[in-house]
Amino acid sequence: MTFDNVRGRSTPGRPSRTHPIVSGTQSVVQRLRAYQGKLVPFSVEFNPPRDTAAEARLWRTVRQFECMHPAFVSMTYGAGGSTRDRTVRVTGQLAQETTLLPVAHLTAVEHSVAELRSLVGAYADSGIHNILVLRGDPPGDPLGPWRKHVDGVDYAEDLVRIVRDLGDFHVGVASFPQGHHRSKDLESDTAFLAAKLRAGAEYSITQMFFDVEHYLRLRDRIAAFDPVEGAKPIIPELMPITSLRTVTRAEELCGRPLPASVLDRLRRAAGSGAEPDNAAVREVGIEIATELGQRLIDEGAPCLHFITLNFAKATGEVLTNLGYGVDTALSA
């Protein structure tokens, strides 16, 4: 899919469109508003599979979650080569072969504007009109220096405008309860979020966190900075910790160390033996995620978004603890 196809001009060898893409697909915000459950809607995040075996496992997880009826599902973005191609293909299959509402991640890192437009067109061809826009971290070293592609964009705000200009797309962005690690302070971080929302983003999904107070302060900051943009949904992201190994992964995704109180609970559960008590660690990790989820529900969060690492069981257990009634789907 090329940029010209998206905008309606002809490209050799491809049929032209005479009008911008128009979609009847619901947006994430429309799904949240239409939710009829007792609690709040929930959503889940998948990662692109790296090989055939991982893809088969992902689809088993997808079918389990399909029975749980999440408001939407998101697919993170695998940049470069076959991983990128697999990401686009599998995300398209979610739109075409399931009842789920997929949200495609799109990152600016290592992409020219022409490549970004082409990717948006490829998603549109697959029936995907919900896109989560991220500037992205440098591959191999997420905390390393960020370098703009020579023909790319500097900020997620720019990418929001690109996507919105290409047709009838619904755009979300990232938000950071403790501030992005590249922001000099919380005030500038809030200004960046407001700029992304003003550019046309309809909602944000937070970076993962383990202290609800950080989420509440983020919500307060953006509402005070810009009441109009601050009224847009801020969806909190959670991940149940199931082993001490996932602590490292959680800290990478948070961009911050886990709170001492959380680490202490996990370490006490692990015990002092030669090998950690993995079952106890997992139990405490589920408890912590449940506590976070309940507090967020009580505080009026619009949705709970779960990082699944392409497994359904832990997230399903948290949802069961919270009263979502997903036991049947979980045991399938």
C-alpha positions as CSV (number, residue, x, y, z in Angstrom):
1,M,0.0,0.0,0.0
2,T,1.4,3.4,-1.0
3,F,0.7,6.9,0.2
4,D,-0.8,7.8,-3.1
5,N,-3.4,5.0,-2.8
6,V,-4.5,6.2,0.6
7,R,-4.9,9.8,-0.6
8,G,-6.8,8.8,-3.8
9,R,-4.2,9.4,-6.5
10,S,-3.2,6.5,-8.8
11,T,0.0,4.6,-8.6
12,P,1.2,2.4,-11.5
13,G,-0.1,-1.1,-11.1
14,R,-2.6,-0.2,-8.4
15,P,-6.3,1.0,-8.6
16,S,-6.9,4.5,-7.5
17,R,-9.2,5.7,-4.8
18,T,-11.1,8.9,-5.7
19,H,-12.1,9.7,-2.1
20,P,-10.3,9.4,1.3
21,I,-10.8,6.2,3.2
22,V,-14.1,6.1,5.1
23,S,-14.6,3.6,7.8
24,G,-17.6,2.3,9.7
25,T,-15.4,0.8,12.3
26,Q,-16.1,1.8,15.8
27,S,-13.4,3.8,17.6
28,V,-11.9,2.9,20.9
29,V,-13.7,5.8,22.6
30,Q,-17.0,4.7,21.1
31,R,-16.5,1.2,22.4
32,L,-15.8,2.6,25.9
33,R,-18.9,4.7,25.8
34,A,-21.1,1.8,24.6
35,Y,-19.9,-0.6,27.3
36,Q,-22.8,-2.0,29.3
37,G,-21.0,-4.0,32.0
38,K,-21.2,-3.5,35.8
39,L,-17.6,-2.4,36.2
40,V,-15.5,-0.7,33.5
41,P,-14.4,-2.1,30.2
42,F,-11.1,-3.9,29.9
43,S,-8.7,-4.3,26.9
44,V,-5.5,-6.3,26.3
45,E,-2.2,-5.9,24.5
46,F,-0.5,-8.5,22.4
47,N,3.0,-8.7,21.0
48,P,3.8,-9.6,17.4
49,P,5.0,-13.3,17.2
50,R,8.6,-13.9,16.1
51,D,8.1,-17.3,14.5
52,T,5.4,-19.8,13.6
53,A,5.3,-21.5,17.0
54,A,4.8,-18.1,18.7
55,E,2.1,-17.2,16.2
56,A,0.2,-20.4,17.0
57,R,0.4,-19.6,20.8
58,L,-0.8,-16.1,20.1
59,W,-3.8,-17.3,18.3
60,R,-4.7,-19.7,21.2
61,T,-4.6,-16.6,23.5
62,V,-6.6,-14.5,21.0
63,R,-9.4,-17.0,21.0
64,Q,-9.5,-17.2,24.8
65,F,-9.7,-13.4,25.0
66,E,-12.3,-13.3,22.3
67,C,-14.6,-15.2,24.6
68,M,-14.0,-12.6,27.3
69,H,-15.2,-9.7,25.1
70,P,-12.6,-7.0,25.7
71,A,-13.4,-3.5,24.5
72,F,-10.4,-3.6,22.2
73,V,-7.1,-5.4,21.7
74,S,-3.8,-3.7,20.7
75,M,-0.8,-5.2,18.9
76,T,2.6,-3.7,19.6
77,Y,4.8,-2.8,16.7
78,G,7.7,-4.9,15.5
79,A,10.0,-2.6,13.5
80,G,12.0,-3.8,10.6
81,G,12.1,-6.7,8.2
82,S,10.1,-9.9,8.6
83,T,8.9,-8.9,12.2
84,R,7.3,-5.7,10.8
85,D,5.6,-7.7,8.0
86,R,4.4,-10.3,10.4
87,T,3.0,-7.6,12.7
88,V,1.0,-5.9,9.9
89,R,-0.3,-9.3,8.7
90,V,-1.3,-10.6,12.1
91,T,-2.9,-7.3,13.1
92,G,-4.9,-7.4,9.9
93,Q,-6.0,-11.0,10.6
94,L,-7.3,-9.8,14.0
95,A,-9.6,-7.4,12.1
96,Q,-10.7,-9.8,9.4
97,E,-10.9,-13.2,11.3
98,T,-12.2,-12.3,14.8
99,T,-14.9,-10.3,16.5
100,L,-12.3,-8.2,18.3
101,L,-11.6,-4.5,17.7
102,P,-7.8,-4.3,16.9
103,V,-5.7,-1.2,17.5
104,A,-2.4,-1.2,15.6
105,H,0.7,0.4,17.2
106,L,2.7,2.7,14.9
107,T,6.1,4.1,15.9
108,A,8.2,6.8,14.3
109,V,11.6,5.3,15.1
110,E,13.7,4.4,12.1
111,H,11.0,5.2,9.6
112,S,10.7,7.8,6.9
113,V,7.4,9.7,6.4
114,A,6.9,7.8,3.2
115,E,7.3,4.4,5.0
116,L,4.9,5.6,7.8
117,R,2.3,6.5,5.3
118,S,2.7,3.2,3.5
119,L,2.2,1.3,6.8
120,V,-1.0,3.3,7.6
121,G,-2.2,2.4,4.1
122,A,-1.4,-1.3,4.7
123,Y,-3.4,-1.2,8.0
124,A,-6.3,0.5,6.2
125,D,-6.3,-2.2,3.5
126,S,-6.8,-4.8,6.3
127,G,-9.7,-2.9,7.8
128,I,-7.9,-1.3,10.7
129,H,-8.8,2.3,11.5
130,N,-7.7,2.5,15.1
131,I,-4.0,3.3,15.5
132,L,-1.9,4.0,18.6
133,V,0.8,6.4,17.7
134,L,4.2,6.3,19.5
135,R,7.5,8.0,18.9
136,G,9.2,4.7,19.9
137,D,12.4,3.9,21.6
138,P,15.7,3.1,19.9
139,P,15.9,-0.7,19.1
140,G,18.4,-2.6,21.3
141,D,18.7,0.2,23.8
142,P,15.4,1.7,24.9
143,L,17.1,4.2,27.2
144,G,19.7,5.2,24.6
145,P,19.8,8.5,22.5
146,W,16.8,8.9,20.2
147,R,17.7,9.8,16.7
148,K,15.3,11.0,14.1
149,H,15.2,9.3,10.7
150,V,16.7,11.7,8.1
151,D,13.3,11.7,6.4
152,G,11.2,11.0,9.4
153,V,9.5,13.0,12.2
154,D,10.7,14.3,15.6
155,Y,7.7,13.7,17.8
156,A,4.5,11.6,18.2
157,E,2.5,14.8,17.7
158,D,3.8,14.9,14.1
159,L,2.8,11.3,13.6
160,V,-0.7,11.9,14.9
161,R,-1.2,14.6,12.2
162,I,0.2,12.3,9.5
163,V,-2.3,9.5,10.4
164,R,-5.2,11.9,10.8
165,D,-4.5,13.5,7.4
166,L,-4.5,10.1,5.6
167,G,-8.2,9.4,6.1
168,D,-10.8,8.3,8.6
169,F,-8.6,7.0,11.4
170,H,-9.0,7.0,15.1
171,V,-5.8,7.8,16.9
172,G,-4.5,7.2,20.5
173,V,-1.2,8.1,22.1
174,A,0.9,7.2,25.1
175,S,0.9,9.0,28.4
176,F,3.3,8.7,31.3
177,P,2.2,8.7,34.9
178,Q,5.7,9.4,36.2
179,G,6.7,11.4,33.2
180,H,8.6,10.1,30.1
181,H,12.3,9.4,30.9
182,R,13.3,11.9,28.2
183,S,11.1,14.7,29.6
184,K,13.0,17.2,31.7
185,D,10.1,17.5,34.2
186,L,6.5,16.7,34.7
187,E,5.4,20.1,33.4
188,S,7.0,19.6,30.1
189,D,5.8,16.0,29.9
190,T,2.2,17.3,30.4
191,A,2.7,19.8,27.7
192,F,3.8,17.1,25.3
193,L,0.7,15.0,26.1
194,A,-1.6,18.0,25.5
195,A,0.1,18.7,22.2
196,K,-0.5,15.1,21.0
197,L,-4.2,15.3,22.1
198,R,-4.6,18.7,20.4
199,A,-3.1,17.3,17.2
200,G,-6.1,14.9,17.0
201,A,-5.5,12.0,19.4
202,E,-8.8,10.9,21.0
203,Y,-7.4,9.1,24.1
204,S,-4.2,7.9,25.7
205,I,-2.9,4.7,27.2
206,T,-0.5,5.1,30.0
207,Q,2.9,3.5,30.4
208,M,2.6,0.6,32.9
209,F,2.8,1.6,36.6
210,F,2.4,0.0,40.1
211,D,1.3,3.0,42.1
212,V,-2.2,4.3,41.4
213,E,-1.3,7.7,42.8
214,H,0.9,8.4,39.8
215,Y,-2.1,7.8,37.5
216,L,-4.3,10.1,39.5
217,R,-1.7,12.9,39.5
218,L,-1.3,12.5,35.7
219,R,-5.1,12.8,35.3
220,D,-5.1,15.9,37.5
221,R,-2.1,17.5,35.7
222,I,-3.5,17.2,32.2
223,A,-7.0,18.4,33.4
224,A,-5.5,21.5,35.0
225,F,-3.2,22.2,32.0
226,D,-5.9,21.9,29.3
227,P,-9.4,21.1,30.6
228,V,-10.7,20.2,27.1
229,E,-7.9,17.7,26.2
230,G,-7.9,16.6,29.8
231,A,-11.4,15.3,29.5
232,K,-10.3,12.7,26.9
233,P,-9.9,9.1,28.3
234,I,-6.7,8.2,30.0
235,I,-6.5,4.4,30.0
236,P,-4.3,2.8,32.7
237,E,-2.0,0.0,31.7
238,L,-1.3,-3.0,34.0
239,M,0.7,-6.2,33.9
240,P,0.3,-9.1,36.3
241,I,3.8,-10.2,37.5
242,T,4.0,-14.0,37.3
243,S,7.7,-14.6,38.2
244,L,10.8,-12.8,39.3
245,R,12.0,-12.9,35.7
246,T,9.0,-10.7,34.7
247,V,10.1,-8.1,37.2
248,T,12.9,-7.1,34.9
249,R,10.6,-7.0,32.0
250,A,8.1,-4.9,34.0
251,E,10.8,-2.4,34.9
252,E,11.8,-2.1,31.2
253,L,8.2,-1.4,30.2
254,C,7.8,1.1,33.1
255,G,11.0,2.9,32.4
256,R,11.3,3.1,36.2
257,P,12.2,0.8,39.0
258,L,9.2,-0.9,40.7
259,P,8.1,0.6,44.0
260,A,10.0,-0.8,47.0
261,S,6.7,-2.0,48.5
262,V,5.9,-4.1,45.4
263,L,9.4,-5.6,45.2
264,D,9.4,-6.4,49.0
265,R,6.1,-8.3,48.6
266,L,7.5,-10.3,45.7
267,R,10.8,-11.1,47.4
268,R,9.1,-12.2,50.6
269,A,6.9,-14.5,48.5
270,A,10.0,-15.9,46.7
271,G,11.5,-17.0,50.0
272,S,15.1,-17.4,50.9
273,G,15.7,-20.9,49.5
274,A,18.1,-21.7,46.7
275,E,15.2,-21.5,44.2
276,P,12.4,-18.9,44.4
277,D,8.9,-20.1,45.3
278,N,7.5,-19.4,41.8
279,A,4.0,-20.3,42.7
280,A,4.0,-17.9,45.7
281,V,5.5,-15.1,43.6
282,R,2.8,-15.6,41.0
283,E,0.1,-15.5,43.6
284,V,1.3,-12.2,45.0
285,G,1.7,-10.8,41.5
286,I,-1.9,-11.6,40.8
287,E,-2.9,-10.0,44.1
288,I,-1.0,-6.8,43.3
289,A,-2.6,-6.5,39.9
290,T,-6.0,-7.1,41.4
291,E,-5.5,-4.4,44.0
292,L,-4.4,-1.9,41.4
293,G,-7.3,-2.8,39.2
294,Q,-9.9,-2.4,42.0
295,R,-8.4,1.0,43.0
296,L,-8.5,2.2,39.4
297,I,-12.1,1.1,39.0
298,D,-13.0,2.9,42.3
299,E,-11.2,6.0,41.1
300,G,-13.2,6.1,37.8
301,A,-10.7,4.9,35.3
302,P,-12.4,4.5,31.9
303,C,-10.9,1.1,31.1
304,L,-8.2,-1.3,32.3
305,H,-5.6,-2.2,29.7
306,F,-3.6,-5.4,30.4
307,I,-0.1,-6.3,29.0
308,T,-0.5,-10.0,28.4
309,L,2.8,-11.1,26.9
310,N,0.6,-13.3,24.7
311,F,-0.8,-15.4,27.6
312,A,-4.4,-15.3,28.8
313,K,-4.3,-17.0,32.2
314,A,-2.9,-14.3,34.5
315,T,-5.0,-11.5,33.1
316,G,-8.0,-13.8,33.2
317,E,-7.4,-14.5,36.9
318,V,-7.2,-10.8,37.7
319,L,-10.4,-10.2,35.8
320,T,-12.1,-13.0,37.7
321,N,-10.9,-11.6,41.0
322,L,-12.4,-8.2,40.0
323,G,-15.7,-9.8,39.2
324,Y,-15.7,-9.8,35.4
325,G,-17.0,-13.4,35.2
326,V,-14.5,-14.7,32.6
327,D,-14.0,-18.1,34.3
328,T,-15.5,-20.1,31.5
329,A,-13.4,-18.5,28.8
330,L,-10.3,-18.8,31.0
331,S,-10.7,-22.6,31.3
332,A,-11.3,-23.0,27.5
